[in-house]
């Protein structure tokens, strides 16, 4: 079992940057593929980015490709989402999630994830 805690959200102007962090508990962090998802008001939760257990492969939603970067540090039990060139449409609650022994393509699918953080609010003003 793993517990996830996100941080780093906040208010930023369009064009700005934020770095989200997700701290994971437990000794088996490297057994989890990790993903970031987001949910805007009135909308369904959607996939943003995912990273394999080793960190060698990453995947992105088309809407964030080229602007966001997911990374992980297995020694520190951390996963990150660097968000650049932010747009007002990126405003949402961002969630970190883990899928035990997850592999592509399931790590792109929200329902495959086993553990979720509480979320962190990102607001981009125009």
N, C-alpha and C positions, 0 to 999 in steps of 0.2 A: 504494500500500500504506500501511496505517496501523497503528501499534502503540498499544495501549491499556493504561493502568495505573490501576487503581482504588485508592482510599484512603478512609479515614474510617470504616471499620467498627469494631466494638467491642462491649462489653457495656453494656447499658442496661436500666433497670427498665421494666416495663410502664407505658405512659403517657408515656414519655420521647421524646426526639427524637435523630435523628442526621442528618448530612448527608454523603452519599457524593459523592466527586469522581472523575472519570475524565479523565485527561490523555491527549491524543492527539498522536502525532507526525505529521510530514508537513505539506505546504503545502496539501493539498486537503481539509482537515477539513470545510469547508462543502459538499463534495460527498457527504457521508455522512449519511444518516438515522441517528439514534442510539437505542439502546434499553437498558433495564435488564431483566435477567432474574434469577431466583433459583432455587436448588436446595436443598431441605431434605433431610436424611438420609433415604435410602430412597425418595425421590420423584423424579419427573422434573423437569427444568428447565422453568420456566414464565415466561411473559411477565409483566412488572410495569408497564412504562411505555415509551413511545416518543415521539420528537419529530422533526418534519420538519427538512429541511436548513436551512430559514430560521429555524426556531424558532417559526413562527407557529401551528403546530398541535401539540397534544399528545394522547396517548391513554393510558388507564389500564385495568388489570385492575379488575374490579368489587371485588375484595377490598381494594384500596388506594385506590380513588376517594374523594376528599375528605380523605385523610390524607397522601398522597404528592404531591410536585410535582417534575416533571422540567423542567430548563431547560438552556440551553446558551449559551456565549459563544464565538462563532466567531473573534473577534479573539484569544482566549487559547487556542483549541483545547481547550476544556473542556466537559464535560457534568456535570450535577449531579443528585442525587436527594435532595430534602429529605423526610425521613420523620418525621412527627409522630404522636402518639397510638399509639405502637408497641405491638404485642400479642405475646405469646409465639409465636403462629403465624406471625409475620413472621421468626422465626429461620431463617436460611439463609445460604448463600454467595451473594453478589450479584455479578453479572457485568455489565460494560459491553460493548456490542457495536455494531458499525457495519455498515451496509449501503450499499454504493456506489450512488449515485443512487436510493436507495430511496424509494418513494412508498407511501402507503396504498393498499390494505390490507396489502401485503406486509410492511410494517414491524411489523406485529403478529404476525408468524409467525417462530418461532425459526429455522427451516431456511433462511430467506432471508438471514440475516446472514452477512457474509463474514469479519469479524474480531472477535476476542474478547479480553478481558483475562483476567488470571489469577484474578480473583475476590477479594472481601474478605468476611470473616466478620462477620455481624451476629447477635448473640445477645441476645434479650429475655427477661429473667427475670420471673417472676410474683411 
